[in-house]
Amino acid sequence: MNDVPKPLEGLQGPMKAMSPGVVDFLFRQLVAGEPPEDTQWQREGTVLAEQAPGAELARRLSETDLESLTPLELFEFVRASQRLVAWAEHLKERAVAHYCSEEPERTQGSARTHGPA
C-alpha cells in the first residue's frame, strides 16, 4: 500500500548525459531568461557547424571538453566529427587512386634499375 519510492541508482534518461557543468549552465540560462544554447561562443568565431573540414576542425574537436557541452552543442560536435571523417576518407580514396594509377610506372622503373644489364 504505502510503496516507498526506491532511490534511483544514478541518473536516468536525458539527465544521464548531462554533466554537472551543463546542468549548472542550463540553470543559469533559465534564471537569466536566456535560451538554453550558449550563443556567446557563436560571436567569438566560426561555429563548428560552419567550420570547413581540415586541420583546424580536427584541432578544435580534439581540444573540446565534451563534459562542458550542452546537448545541442554535443549534437553539433558529432556532426562536425562526421564531416571530418568524410573529408579524411575522401583524401584516402584520392591517395589510393593516385597510387594505383601510377603503379605500372613504379614497377617498370624498379625493374629497369634492378634488372639484368
All heavy atoms as an XYZ file, in Angstrom:
913
protein
N       0.797     -1.176      0.000
C       0.000      0.000      0.000
C       0.849      1.253      0.000
O       0.719      2.069     -0.893
C      -0.909      0.012      1.205
C      -2.178     -0.671      0.951
S      -3.338     -0.015      2.104
C      -4.779     -0.258      1.320
N       1.611      1.432      1.041
C       2.497      2.588      1.097
C       3.829      2.226      0.460
O       4.779      1.876      1.152
C       2.726      3.039      2.545
C       1.575      3.848      3.068
O       0.786      4.351      2.272
N       1.480      3.969      4.379
N       3.822      2.274     -0.820
C       5.063      1.957     -1.514
C       6.007      3.148     -1.427
O       5.721      4.229     -1.930
C       4.802      1.634     -2.990
C       4.050      0.327     -3.150
O       4.207     -0.540     -2.270
O       3.335      0.187     -4.144
N       7.089      2.933     -0.763
C       8.108      3.979     -0.666
C       8.939      3.914     -1.937
O       9.412      2.844     -2.327
C       9.001      3.758      0.576
C      10.100      4.795      0.649
C       8.149      3.741      1.826
N       9.073      5.070     -2.635
C       9.861      5.028     -3.864
C      11.310      4.640     -3.564
O      11.899      5.099     -2.594
C       9.775      6.446     -4.411
C       9.207      7.284     -3.333
C       8.583      6.388     -2.336
N      11.803      3.775     -4.390
C      13.188      3.341     -4.230
C      14.104      4.452     -4.762
O      13.783      5.089     -5.767
C      13.431      2.045     -5.004
C      12.639      0.886     -4.455
C      12.893     -0.347     -5.259
C      12.043     -1.493     -4.726
N      12.198     -2.695     -5.502
N      15.230      4.676     -4.106
C      16.148      5.705     -4.602
C      16.720      5.286     -5.961
O      17.000      4.104     -6.192
C      17.236      5.788     -3.534
C      17.140      4.508     -2.764
C      15.711      4.025     -2.899
N      16.833      6.254     -6.827
C      17.390      5.972     -8.147
C      18.882      5.686     -8.029
O      19.595      6.340     -7.274
C      17.189      7.173     -9.080
C      15.760      7.494     -9.468
C      15.731      8.757    -10.313
C      15.167      6.349    -10.261
N      19.318      4.717     -8.761
C      20.741      4.413     -8.781
C      21.342      5.160     -9.959
O      21.357      4.666    -11.081
C      20.952      2.910     -8.899
C      20.347      2.172     -7.731
C      20.987      0.833     -7.535
O      22.055      0.590     -8.094
O      20.401      0.034     -6.817
N      21.794      6.365     -9.730
C      22.331      7.172    -10.811
C      21.211      7.862    -11.562
O      20.032      7.640    -11.321
N      21.575      8.719    -12.447
C      20.595      9.450    -13.240
C      20.130      8.603    -14.415
O      20.872      7.792    -14.943
C      21.204     10.754    -13.743
C      21.623     11.741    -12.642
C      22.374     12.905    -13.254
C      20.417     12.217    -11.875
N      18.884      8.837    -14.821
C      18.306      8.084    -15.924
C      17.881      9.050    -17.028
O      17.712     10.240    -16.800
C      17.093      7.296    -15.438
C      17.389      6.339    -14.303
C      18.336      5.234    -14.698
O      18.271      4.713    -15.795
N      19.236      4.866    -13.805
N      17.651      8.557    -18.216
C      17.137      9.367    -19.318
C      18.108     10.437    -19.758
O      19.321     10.257    -19.683
N      17.569     11.592    -20.200
C      18.428     12.652    -20.707
C      19.404     13.186    -19.667
O      20.492     13.627    -19.994
C      17.458     13.755    -21.124
C      16.120     13.126    -21.197
C      16.165     11.918    -20.325
N      19.008     13.148    -18.397
C      19.888     13.663    -17.357
C      21.166     12.839    -17.221
O      22.174     13.326    -16.733
C      19.157     13.702    -16.014
C      18.026     14.715    -15.972
S      18.589     16.405    -16.279
C      19.452     16.721    -14.769
N      21.133     11.598    -17.673
C      22.306     10.739    -17.589
C      23.454     11.315    -18.410
O      24.609     11.196    -18.045
C      21.953      9.337    -18.093
C      23.078      8.354    -17.973
C      22.634      6.985    -18.429
C      23.754      5.990    -18.302
N      23.351      4.673    -18.768
N      23.137     12.001    -19.517
C      24.161     12.530    -20.411
C      24.642     13.912    -20.001
O      25.568     14.430    -20.599
C      23.617     12.580    -21.838
N      24.039     14.518    -19.003
C      24.394     15.884    -18.631
C      25.386     15.899    -17.477
O      25.138     15.339    -16.425
C      23.148     16.675    -18.250
C      22.227     16.943    -19.391
S      20.913     18.008    -18.802
C      20.221     18.524    -20.334
N      26.496     16.590    -17.699
C      27.478     16.751    -16.642
C      26.991     17.827    -15.677
O      26.114     18.629    -16.018
C      28.816     17.156    -17.242
O      28.738     18.482    -17.741
N      27.556     17.901    -14.485
C      27.163     18.969    -13.556
C      27.383     20.365    -14.149
O      26.605     21.277    -13.904
C      28.058     18.727    -12.338
C      28.388     17.279    -12.401
C      28.458     16.940    -13.866
N      28.421     20.533    -14.960
C      28.674     21.825    -15.589
C      27.564     22.215    -16.550
O      27.174     23.381    -16.626
N      27.052     21.249    -17.295
C      25.967     21.517    -18.245
C      24.697     21.874    -17.496
O      23.990     22.817    -17.846
C      25.740     20.309    -19.185
C      24.483     20.488    -20.014
C      26.939     20.100    -20.077
N      24.399     21.124    -16.431
C      23.204     21.405    -15.638
C      23.298     22.803    -15.036
O      22.343     23.579    -15.077
C      23.005     20.336    -14.537
C      21.870     20.718    -13.598
C      22.745     18.976    -15.171
N      24.471     23.169    -14.523
C      24.670     24.500    -13.957
C      24.474     25.578    -15.025
O      23.814     26.588    -14.788
C      26.068     24.594    -13.348
C      26.319     25.949    -12.712
O      25.501     26.363    -11.863
O      27.320     26.591    -13.081
N      25.037     25.348    -16.219
C      24.885     26.313    -17.304
C      23.416     26.488    -17.672
O      22.915     27.609    -17.800
C      25.675     25.872    -18.538
C      25.354     26.662    -19.769
C      25.879     27.928    -19.953
C      24.494     26.157    -20.729
C      25.565     28.670    -21.072
C      24.174     26.892    -21.855
C      24.713     28.150    -22.027
N      22.708     25.383    -17.845
C      21.296     25.460    -18.216
C      20.467     26.158    -17.134
O      19.564     26.937    -17.447
C      20.743     24.058    -18.495
C      21.290     23.380    -19.750
C      20.802     21.937    -19.824
C      20.913     24.144    -21.002
N      20.785     25.908    -15.873
C      20.071     26.576    -14.794
C      20.311     28.083    -14.844
O      19.382     28.881    -14.716
C      20.492     26.008    -13.434
C      19.805     26.679    -12.273
C      18.478     26.414    -11.996
C      20.489     27.580    -11.471
C      17.832     27.032    -10.946
C      19.849     28.210    -10.419
C      18.521     27.935    -10.147
N      21.573     28.493    -15.048
C      21.879     29.926    -15.132
C      21.180     30.564    -16.323
O      20.696     31.684    -16.239
C      23.385     30.144    -15.216
C      24.076     29.963    -13.864
C      25.555     30.278    -13.911
N      26.262     29.145    -14.494
C      27.003     29.210    -15.592
N      27.162     30.329    -16.232
N      27.611     28.143    -16.049
N      21.098     29.847    -17.442
C      20.402     30.374    -18.612
C      18.910     30.545    -18.306
O      18.310     31.543    -18.686
C      20.579     29.441    -19.812
C      21.988     29.366    -20.366
C      22.424     30.655    -21.016
O      23.018     31.508    -20.387
N      22.114     30.807    -22.285
N      18.325     29.566    -17.643
C      16.911     29.620    -17.299
C      16.617     30.799    -16.378
O      15.676     31.569    -16.598
C      16.481     28.304    -16.633
C      15.050     28.219    -16.129
C      14.086     28.234    -17.317
C      14.852     26.964    -15.308
N      17.426     30.969    -15.348
C      17.232     32.055    -14.388
C      17.376     33.419    -15.070
O      16.622     34.346    -14.802
C      18.224     31.925    -13.209
C      18.230     33.167    -12.335
C      17.876     30.696    -12.378
N      18.333     33.533    -15.993
C      18.576     34.805    -16.680
C      17.581     35.052    -17.813
O      17.597     36.113    -18.428
C      20.004     34.836    -17.224
N      16.734     34.083    -18.116
C      15.780     34.234    -19.212
C      16.432     34.113    -20.580
O      15.922     34.608    -21.584
N      17.563     33.444    -20.646
C      18.311     33.257    -21.894
C      17.948     31.912    -22.530
O      17.439     31.027    -21.853
C      19.817     33.293    -21.612
C      20.304     34.598    -21.024
C      20.277     35.743    -22.017
O      20.434     35.489    -23.229
O      20.080     36.891    -21.589
N      18.229     31.765    -23.838
C      17.966     30.464    -24.479
C      18.906     29.398    -23.915
O      19.975     29.727    -23.406
C      18.260     30.728    -25.964
C      19.171     31.909    -25.972
C      18.792     32.737    -24.768
N      18.517     28.127    -24.003
C      19.362     27.070    -23.447
C      20.670     26.864    -24.204
O      21.579     26.237    -23.702
C      18.481     25.823    -23.526
C      17.475     26.121    -24.564
C      17.273     27.602    -24.538
N      20.785     27.406    -25.419
C      22.029     27.269    -26.165
C      22.992     28.375    -25.761
O      22.581     29.488    -25.449
C      21.797     27.348    -27.688
C      20.942     26.241    -28.227
C      19.463     26.558    -28.092
O      19.103     27.746    -28.016
O      18.678     25.607    -28.020
N      24.265     28.079    -25.782
C      25.286     29.083    -25.491
C      25.519     29.885    -26.759
O      26.156     29.417    -27.690
C      26.576     28.397    -25.035
C      27.632     29.395    -24.612
O      27.373     30.610    -24.670
O      28.723     28.947    -24.230
N      24.971     31.097    -26.806
C      25.101     31.919    -28.014
C      26.363     32.765    -27.988
O      26.773     33.290    -29.012
C      23.874     32.838    -28.178
O      23.726     33.615    -26.976
C      22.614     32.014    -28.418
N      27.011     32.882    -26.842
C      28.228     33.699    -26.739
C      29.333     33.157    -27.641
O      29.990     33.899    -28.348
C      28.704     33.727    -25.275
C      30.002     34.476    -25.047
C      29.838     35.976    -25.198
O      28.760     36.496    -24.964
N      30.894     36.653    -25.577
N      29.546     31.858    -27.648
C      30.639     31.292    -28.442
C      30.399     31.467    -29.931
O      31.332     31.478    -30.717
C      30.873     29.824    -28.086
C      29.705     28.924    -28.349
C      28.694     28.651    -27.506
C      29.429     28.188    -29.536
N      27.800     27.794    -28.091
C      28.225     27.493    -29.326
C      30.084     28.056    -30.754
C      27.668     26.676    -30.303
C      29.530     27.237    -31.715
C      28.330     26.555    -31.479
N      29.162     31.645    -30.341
C      28.878     31.861    -31.759
C      29.422     33.204    -32.223
O      29.764     33.365    -33.385
C      27.379     31.784    -32.028
C      26.810     30.412    -31.804
C      25.308     30.371    -32.002
O      24.667     31.381    -32.231
N      24.734     29.185    -31.898
N      29.520     34.197    -31.332
C      30.023     35.514    -31.704
C      31.541     35.570    -31.674
O      32.142     36.539    -32.111
C      29.437     36.567    -30.768
C      27.939     36.748    -30.955
C      27.416     37.911    -30.142
N      27.421     37.640    -28.711
C      26.375     37.171    -28.032
N      25.256     36.904    -28.664
N      26.448     36.965    -26.747
N      32.182     34.565    -31.135
C      33.628     34.584    -30.970
C      34.389     34.029    -32.160
O      35.606     34.096    -32.200
C      34.007     33.810    -29.709
C      33.499     34.480    -28.452
C      33.807     33.688    -27.209
O      34.442     32.625    -27.306
O      33.399     34.130    -26.130
N      33.725     33.476    -33.129
C      34.415     32.920    -34.281
C      33.518     31.965    -35.035
O      32.310     31.928    -34.843
N      34.133     31.186    -35.894
C      33.394     30.224    -36.701
C      32.833     29.120    -35.810
O      33.567     28.517    -35.027
C      34.322     29.603    -37.767
O      34.923     30.649    -38.516
C      33.560     28.683    -38.691
N      31.542     28.867    -35.934
C      30.929     27.793    -35.156
C      31.306     26.453    -35.787
O      31.641     26.377    -36.969
C      29.388     27.951    -35.079
C      29.013     29.206    -34.310
C      28.765     27.962    -36.447
N      31.265     25.396    -35.000
C      31.640     24.070    -35.505
C      30.814     23.671    -36.718
O      31.330     23.043    -37.639
C      31.470     23.009    -34.417
C      32.580     22.905    -33.388
C      32.261     21.806    -32.382
C      33.922     22.672    -34.019
N      29.539     24.045    -36.731
C      28.664     23.660    -37.844
C      29.116     24.291    -39.158
O      28.830     23.763    -40.225
C      27.224     24.062    -37.545
N      29.852     25.408    -39.083
C      30.296     26.095    -40.294
C      31.788     25.936    -40.564
O      32.286     26.396    -41.588
C      29.950     27.587    -40.180
C      28.458     27.832    -40.098
C      28.123     29.279    -39.786
O      29.061     30.107    -39.662
O      26.934     29.587    -39.657
N      32.521     25.308    -39.649
C      33.965     25.133    -39.818
C      34.227     24.127    -40.938
O      33.691     23.024    -40.936
C      34.583     24.615    -38.515
C      36.065     24.380    -38.581
C      36.847     25.673    -38.571
O      36.630     26.505    -37.706
N      37.723     25.850    -39.522
N      35.053     24.529    -41.901
C      35.391     23.642    -43.019
C      36.198     22.453    -42.505
O      37.031     22.612    -41.606
C      36.183     24.410    -44.063
N      35.960     21.265    -43.065
C      36.755     20.105    -42.654
C      38.232     20.335    -42.959
O      38.578     20.931    -43.970
C      36.208     18.960    -43.509
C      34.888     19.418    -44.000
C      34.956     20.910    -44.058
N      39.071     19.883    -42.087
C      40.508     20.032    -42.266
C      41.214     20.060    -40.921
O      40.642     19.705    -39.887
N      42.442     20.523    -40.954
C      43.279     20.510    -39.759
C      42.708     21.366    -38.635
O      42.760     20.978    -37.458
C      44.689     20.989    -40.116
N      42.152     22.533    -38.960
C      41.605     23.406    -37.920
C      40.405     22.757    -37.236
O      40.276     22.818    -36.013
C      41.213     24.763    -38.507
C      40.611     25.720    -37.504
C      41.533     26.116    -36.360
O      42.762     25.887    -36.446
O      41.040     26.649    -35.356
N      39.547     22.121    -37.995
C      38.406     21.430    -37.393
C      38.891     20.283    -36.511
O      38.395     20.092    -35.401
C      37.438     20.915    -38.465
C      36.205     20.172    -37.952
C      35.378     21.046    -37.008
C      35.358     19.688    -39.109
N      39.875     19.541    -36.974
C      40.424     18.439    -36.173
C      41.013     18.967    -34.866
O      40.812     18.376    -33.796
C      41.485     17.690    -36.969
N      41.718     20.092    -34.931
C      42.298     20.686    -33.724
C      41.197     21.091    -32.746
O      41.261     20.780    -31.556
C      43.145     21.907    -34.070
C      43.822     22.546    -32.849
C      44.333     23.933    -33.144
N      43.280     24.878    -33.460
C      42.473     25.465    -32.567
N      42.591     25.180    -31.300
N      41.539     26.317    -32.945
N      40.171     21.771    -33.262
C      39.094     22.236    -32.399
C      38.357     21.066    -31.743
O      38.035     21.112    -30.559
C      38.117     23.090    -33.189
C      38.693     24.443    -33.574
C      37.718     25.275    -34.330
N      36.571     25.612    -33.472
C      35.465     26.171    -33.943
N      35.352     26.461    -35.222
N      34.473     26.452    -33.133
N      38.113     20.015    -32.518
C      37.418     18.851    -31.958
C      38.268     18.180    -30.887
O      37.755     17.770    -29.845
C      37.062     17.859    -33.060
C      35.997     18.313    -34.061
C      35.854     17.293    -35.176
C      34.666     18.575    -33.385
N      39.569     18.070    -31.142
C      40.436     17.386    -30.183
C      40.598     18.168    -28.882
O      40.875     17.576    -27.845
C      41.806     17.107    -30.802
O      42.524     18.318    -30.987
N      40.424     19.487    -28.937
C      40.590     20.316    -27.746
C      39.274     20.580    -27.014
O      39.261     21.271    -26.002
C      41.237     21.651    -28.129
C      42.661     21.496    -28.612
C      43.272     22.803    -29.083
O      42.576     23.843    -29.087
O      44.454     22.778    -29.452
N      38.168     20.046    -27.505
C      36.862     20.297    -26.908
C      36.660     19.430    -25.670
O      36.929     18.233    -25.693
C      35.737     20.008    -27.930
O      35.914     20.869    -29.052
C      34.378     20.241    -27.329
N      36.177     20.044    -24.618
C      35.825     19.331    -23.398
C      34.376     18.867    -23.536
O      33.443     19.665    -23.395
C      35.984     20.244    -22.191
C      35.569     19.587    -20.886
O      35.469     18.334    -20.847
O      35.342     20.324    -19.905
N      34.186     17.600    -23.848
C      32.846     17.071    -24.081
C      31.931     17.222    -22.868
O      30.723     17.381    -23.013
C      32.918     15.600    -24.502
C      33.613     15.319    -25.829
C      33.665     13.827    -26.087
C      32.921     16.035    -26.957
N      32.497     17.175    -21.679
C      31.694     17.273    -20.459
C      31.032     18.644    -20.313
O      30.042     18.783    -19.607
C      32.567     16.998    -19.228
C      33.127     15.598    -19.189
C      32.049     14.544    -19.049
O      31.085     14.763    -18.285
O      32.153     13.504    -19.714
N      31.571     19.663    -20.976
C      31.021     21.008    -20.805
C      30.004     21.382    -21.886
O      29.468     22.486    -21.869
C      32.163     22.031    -20.804
O      32.777     22.078    -22.078
N      29.752     20.495    -22.829
C      28.834     20.813    -23.921
C      27.383     20.600    -23.526
O      27.057     19.658    -22.803
C      29.152     19.946    -25.143
C      30.538     20.110    -25.771
C      30.684     19.176    -26.960
C      30.806     21.544    -26.174
N      26.522     21.470    -24.035
C      25.084     21.268    -23.877
C      24.664     20.171    -24.852
O      25.438     19.831    -25.768
C      24.312     22.563    -24.194
O      24.492     22.882    -25.571
C      24.748     23.715    -23.310
N      23.483     19.609    -24.709
C      23.048     18.577    -25.662
C      23.070     19.063    -27.114
O      23.500     18.323    -28.002
C      21.629     18.250    -25.201
C      21.658     18.510    -23.731
C      22.546     19.718    -23.582
N      22.665     20.303    -27.382
C      22.699     20.827    -28.744
C      24.138     20.955    -29.246
O      24.448     20.594    -30.384
C      21.992     22.182    -28.819
C      21.971     22.839    -30.200
C      21.218     21.960    -31.204
C      21.343     24.211    -30.125
N      25.041     21.437    -28.400
C      26.451     21.557    -28.784
C      27.063     20.178    -29.015
O      27.878     20.004    -29.930
C      27.217     22.311    -27.709
C      26.847     23.768    -27.623
C      27.403     24.453    -26.387
O      27.783     23.767    -25.416
O      27.427     25.689    -26.393
N      26.675     19.210    -28.216
C      27.180     17.852    -28.396
C      26.717     17.284    -29.736
O      27.477     16.631    -30.448
C      26.726     16.958    -27.244
C      27.356     15.585    -27.152
C      28.868     15.679    -27.071
C      26.810     14.843    -25.947
N      25.478     17.567    -30.098
C      24.958     17.147    -31.397
C      25.775     17.779    -32.528
O      26.169     17.104    -33.484
C      23.483     17.549    -31.511
C      22.863     17.198    -32.829
C      22.499     15.896    -33.116
C      22.660     18.171    -33.800
C      21.935     15.561    -34.347
C      22.088     17.850    -35.021
C      21.725     16.551    -35.291
N      26.069     19.081    -32.429
C      26.879     19.768    -33.442
C      28.301     19.210    -33.475
O      28.919     19.115    -34.535
C      26.904     21.277    -33.191
C      25.580     21.952    -33.425
C      25.084     21.819    -34.864
O      25.910     21.696    -35.792
O      23.857     21.824    -35.058
N      28.826     18.843    -32.318
C      30.152     18.236    -32.242
C      30.190     16.928    -33.028
O      31.121     16.677    -33.801
C      30.531     17.988    -30.779
C      31.886     17.360    -30.593
C      32.999     18.153    -30.418
C      32.042     15.989    -30.603
C      34.250     17.588    -30.253
C      33.282     15.409    -30.443
C      34.399     16.211    -30.273
N      29.167     16.102    -32.836
C      29.103     14.815    -33.544
C      28.997     15.044    -35.053
O      29.681     14.386    -35.841
C      27.926     13.951    -33.024
C      27.695     12.739    -33.896
C      28.179     13.542    -31.581
N      28.161     15.986    -35.464
C      28.027     16.292    -36.899
C      29.350     16.784    -37.482
O      29.732     16.388    -38.581
C      26.924     17.320    -37.121
C      25.538     16.728    -36.864
C      24.429     17.680    -37.177
N      24.471     18.078    -38.575
C      23.975     19.217    -39.037
N      23.406     20.071    -38.217
N      24.030     19.497    -40.309
N      30.064     17.629    -36.746
C      31.355     18.121    -37.218
C      32.359     16.968    -37.312
O      33.153     16.903    -38.263
C      31.876     19.214    -36.288
N      32.314     16.058    -36.365
C      33.193     14.880    -36.405
C      32.903     14.024    -37.631
O      33.823     13.529    -38.284
C      33.008     14.028    -35.146
O      33.340     14.754    -34.013
N      31.627     13.876    -37.950
C      31.252     13.090    -39.130
C      31.751     13.760    -40.408
O      32.215     13.078    -41.327
C      29.741     12.905    -39.181
C      29.215     11.990    -38.105
C      27.702     11.989    -38.009
O      27.039     12.974    -38.330
N      27.149     10.876    -37.540
N      31.679     15.087    -40.472
C      32.194     15.805    -41.650
C      33.700     15.617    -41.785
O      34.232     15.426    -42.871
C      31.883     17.310    -41.551
C      30.482     17.678    -41.900
C      30.297     19.166    -42.199
N      31.162     20.083    -41.494
C      30.953     20.551    -40.260
N      29.881     20.152    -39.593
N      31.785     21.406    -39.692
N      34.397     15.638    -40.664
C      35.843     15.455    -40.682
C      36.212     14.049    -41.146
O      37.131     13.872    -41.943
C      36.426     15.732    -39.293
C      37.945     15.723    -39.201
C      38.549     16.828    -40.065
C      38.381     15.880    -37.760
N      35.475     13.059    -40.685
C      35.720     11.671    -41.097
C      35.486     11.516    -42.604
O      36.288     10.895    -43.303
C      34.832     10.690    -40.291
C      34.833      9.308    -40.906
C      35.284     10.647    -38.843
N      34.409     12.094    -43.115
C      34.116     12.009    -44.555
C      35.208     12.688    -45.364
O      35.632     12.179    -46.411
C      32.759     12.634    -44.856
N      35.694     13.827    -44.893
C      36.770     14.554    -45.569
C      38.052     13.710    -45.602
O      38.702     13.587    -46.644
C      37.014     15.878    -44.843
C      38.174     16.662    -45.340
C      38.229     17.431    -46.468
C      39.453     16.764    -44.724
N      39.462     18.010    -46.569
C      40.237     17.618    -45.512
C      40.004     16.220    -43.560
C      41.549     17.940    -45.189
C      41.308     16.542    -43.238
C      42.069     17.387    -44.047
N      38.406     13.114    -44.462
C      39.605     12.279    -44.390
C      39.464     11.032    -45.270
O      40.417     10.606    -45.928
C      39.886     11.881    -42.942
N      38.281     10.465    -45.314
C      38.028      9.294    -46.162
C      38.211      9.648    -47.632
O      38.775      8.881    -48.405
C      36.616      8.770    -45.899
C      36.329      7.402    -46.458
C      37.152      6.297    -45.810
O      37.446      6.367    -44.615
O      37.507      5.350    -46.540
N      37.749     10.841    -48.016
C      37.914     11.314    -49.396
C      39.405     11.485    -49.728
O      39.850     11.101    -50.817
C      37.159     12.624    -49.598
C      37.314     13.203    -50.964
N      36.752     12.637    -52.083
C      37.992     14.294    -51.392
C      37.078     13.357    -53.145
N      37.834     14.366    -52.750
N      40.175     12.028    -48.798
C      41.621     12.165    -49.015
C      42.273     10.799    -49.219
O      43.121     10.629    -50.101
C      42.278     12.864    -47.821
C      42.035     14.340    -47.644
C      42.759     14.834    -46.395
C      42.504     15.118    -48.858
N      41.872      9.839    -48.407
C      42.433      8.493    -48.507
C      42.104      7.870    -49.858
O      42.976      7.288    -50.525
C      41.910      7.615    -47.374
C      42.463      6.193    -47.411
C      41.872      5.354    -46.317
C      40.534      4.851    -46.772
N      39.900      3.882    -45.901
N      40.850      8.024    -50.299
C      40.442      7.460    -51.585
C      41.223      8.093    -52.738
O      41.621      7.392    -53.675
C      38.940      7.652    -51.794
C      38.098      6.781    -50.881
C      36.628      7.142    -50.906
O      36.229      8.018    -51.706
O      35.872      6.546    -50.127
N      41.446      9.409    -52.670
C      42.231     10.088    -53.715
C      43.666      9.574    -53.731
O      44.242      9.353    -54.799
C      42.229     11.597    -53.489
C      40.942     12.259    -53.914
C      40.950     13.756    -53.720
N      42.193     14.378    -54.173
C      42.701     15.493    -53.644
N      42.104     16.089    -52.647
N      43.821     15.995    -54.119
N      44.244      9.376    -52.561
C      45.623      8.892    -52.479
C      45.748      7.469    -53.023
O      46.676      7.151    -53.763
C      46.114      8.955    -51.036
N      44.790      6.614    -52.678
C      44.811      5.233    -53.179
C      44.637      5.217    -54.696
O      45.343      4.496    -55.408
C      43.728      4.380    -52.479
C      43.540      3.038    -53.168
C      44.078      4.191    -51.008
N      43.719      6.033    -55.206
C      43.514      6.095    -56.658
C      44.772      6.589    -57.360
O      45.165      6.056    -58.406
C      42.334      7.003    -56.981
N      45.420      7.574    -56.782
C      46.655      8.098    -57.371
C      47.755      7.036    -57.346
O      48.469      6.843    -58.326
C      47.104      9.351    -56.609
C      48.324      9.999    -57.163
N      48.314     10.687    -58.354
C      49.593     10.053    -56.703
C      49.522     11.142    -58.598
N      50.311     10.769    -57.606
N      47.867      6.331    -56.234
C      48.877      5.278    -56.112
C      48.621      4.173    -57.129
O      49.536      3.712    -57.808
C      48.860      4.701    -54.700
C      49.842      3.585    -54.512
C      51.180      3.844    -54.285
C      49.436      2.252    -54.578
C      52.092      2.820    -54.119
C      50.337      1.216    -54.415
C      51.663      1.500    -54.192
O      52.558      0.486    -54.043
N      47.365      3.759    -57.264
C      47.029      2.669    -58.185
C      47.225      3.083    -59.636
O      47.600      2.267    -60.463
C      45.582      2.211    -57.956
S      45.358      1.374    -56.375
N      47.002      4.331    -59.951
C      47.159      4.765    -61.343
C      48.620      4.847    -61.737
O      48.955      4.733    -62.908
C      46.484      6.118    -61.562
O      47.192      7.130    -60.877
N      49.531      5.009    -60.795
C      50.962      5.105    -61.097
C      51.702      3.797    -60.844
O      52.899      3.727    -61.063
C      51.593      6.212    -60.256
C      51.127      7.588    -60.650
C      51.877      8.670    -59.902
O      52.742      8.327    -59.074
O      51.605      9.833    -60.163
N      51.049      2.776    -60.414
C      51.699      1.511    -60.076
C      52.501      0.925    -61.241
O      53.638      0.513    -61.042
C      50.672      0.507    -59.559
C      51.272     -0.777    -59.017
C      52.189     -0.543    -57.826
O      51.930      0.367    -57.043
O      53.166     -1.287    -57.682
N      51.980      0.875    -62.478
C      52.779      0.304    -63.568
C      54.094      1.060    -63.788
O      55.127      0.454    -64.049
C      51.875      0.426    -64.794
C      50.494      0.436    -64.218
C      50.627      1.150    -62.903
N      54.087      2.374    -63.659
C      55.308      3.155    -63.838
C      56.328      2.808    -62.758
O      57.516      2.687    -63.040
C      55.000      4.649    -63.789
C      54.153      5.116    -64.949
C      53.761      6.580    -64.809
O      54.401      7.298    -64.006
O      52.819      6.990    -65.488
N      55.890      2.641    -61.532
C      56.811      2.300    -60.447
C      57.413      0.921    -60.679
O      58.587      0.694    -60.472
C      56.073      2.321    -59.107
C      55.768      3.691    -58.628
C      55.330      3.648    -57.167
N      54.917      4.969    -56.763
C      53.689      5.304    -56.444
N      52.746      4.404    -56.438
N      53.383      6.534    -56.092
N      56.602     -0.034    -61.134
C      57.086     -1.393    -61.360
C      58.100     -1.407    -62.493
O      59.152     -2.025    -62.390
C      55.909     -2.339    -61.693
O      54.947     -2.236    -60.647
C      56.374     -3.759    -61.817
N      57.818     -0.715    -63.584
C      58.749     -0.658    -64.710
C      60.043      0.035    -64.317
O      61.121     -0.397    -64.681
C      58.112      0.072    -65.901
C      56.965     -0.686    -66.524
C      56.219      0.159    -67.558
O      56.551      1.310    -67.792
N      55.186     -0.429    -68.148
N      59.940      1.110    -63.560
C      61.130      1.855    -63.135
C      62.015      1.012    -62.246
O      63.232      1.003    -62.388
N      61.460      0.257    -61.332
C      62.271     -0.561    -60.440
C      62.826     -1.769    -61.183
O      63.905     -2.238    -60.873
C      61.458     -1.013    -59.223
O      60.373     -1.817    -59.623
N      62.125     -2.257    -62.209
C      62.633     -3.385    -62.982
C      63.839     -2.946    -63.793
O      64.791     -3.699    -63.979
C      61.545     -3.932    -63.913
N      63.830     -1.709    -64.310
C      64.977     -1.216    -65.087
C      66.209     -1.053    -64.215
O      67.300     -1.338    -64.659
C      64.620      0.135    -65.723
C      63.858     -0.050    -67.028
C      63.677      1.279    -67.701
N      62.303      1.679    -67.376
C      61.868      2.896    -67.236
N      62.658      3.905    -67.391
N      60.635      3.121    -66.919
N      66.045     -0.621    -62.986
C      67.212     -0.383    -62.156
C      67.725     -1.669    -61.517
O      68.890     -1.747    -61.195
C      66.890      0.624    -61.023
O      65.803      0.124    -60.255
C      66.538      1.987    -61.587
N      66.879     -2.682    -61.362
C      67.299     -3.907    -60.707
C      67.407     -5.080    -61.694
O      67.832     -6.147    -61.316
C      66.294     -4.293    -59.609
C      66.264     -3.322    -58.456
N      66.117     -1.975    -58.624
C      66.378     -3.518    -57.130
C      66.123     -1.368    -57.449
N      66.271     -2.295    -56.523
N      67.032     -4.878    -62.926
C      67.026     -5.958    -63.902
C      68.425     -6.238    -64.443
O      69.409     -5.570    -64.109
N      68.558     -7.259    -65.327
C      69.869     -7.591    -65.905
C      70.351     -6.464    -66.795
O      69.608     -5.814    -67.482
C      69.605     -8.873    -66.697
C      68.121     -9.027    -66.780
C      67.516     -8.132    -65.757
N      71.679     -6.286    -66.818
C      72.268     -5.177    -67.597
C      72.643     -5.625    -68.985
O      72.883     -6.693    -69.318
C      73.492     -4.638    -66.873
